[in-house]
Amino acid sequence: MEVQETRVQTDRVLTIPNILSMARLVGVPLFLWLILQKYDGWALLVLALSGVSDYLDGKLARRWNQVSSLGRLLDPAADRLYVLSTLFGLTWREILPLWLTVALLAREAMLLVMVWILRRHGYPPPQVNFLGKAATFNLMYAFPLLLLSDGSGWLSSLAAIFGWAFAGWGTTLYWWAGILYVVQVRRLVRADATAD
């Protein structure tokens, strides 16, 4: 999380990238309901469409010069809500162990504290960095695979192997990115303290 001075090209709300991000947000409760009702095929479809729209909203925003403040809030919010709803649904169905859910939620809580500290010192929320994106990417692959593993047969076994591999990498990268955020927030706070 480097607090960089990046220029926002537009503050328009109704842009195609923002509409895609809003659609992703609307899909979160539908996705959670589908998981809890065990409509796994439909849940996977909603998750896949979310992944496609996540890719498109960033690409189109940059290509059409429609990067906006709202888009910078909506995109990570949608990512986090999908992660949280998937964690809840898969833990409720006992596909994910409680310890893994607690580990991922603890990292989220730690980042909320860091954002609060940044705001107290007049800094904006942290920019999403490559490591954080890589962690989310791994988890977004892990969760559908683990959902597919909730069955029998060779496909479920294969999905479990790859799902747990992505979950391990995703969790490790998630915490690594979180620790780097903490280090950078600490540096900013120290710099503020010495400047006074």
Buried (B, 14 or more C-beta within 10 A) or exposed (E): BEBEEEEEEBEEEEBEBBBBBBBBBEBBEEBBBBBBEEEBEBBBEBBEBBBEBBEBBBEBBEEEEBBBEBBBEBBBBBBBBBBBBBBBBBBEBEBBEEEBBEEBBEBBEBBEEBBEBBEEEEBEBBEBBEBBBBBBBBBBBBBBBBBBBBEEEEEBEEBBEBBBBBBEBBBEBBBBBBEBBBEBBEEBBEEEEEEE
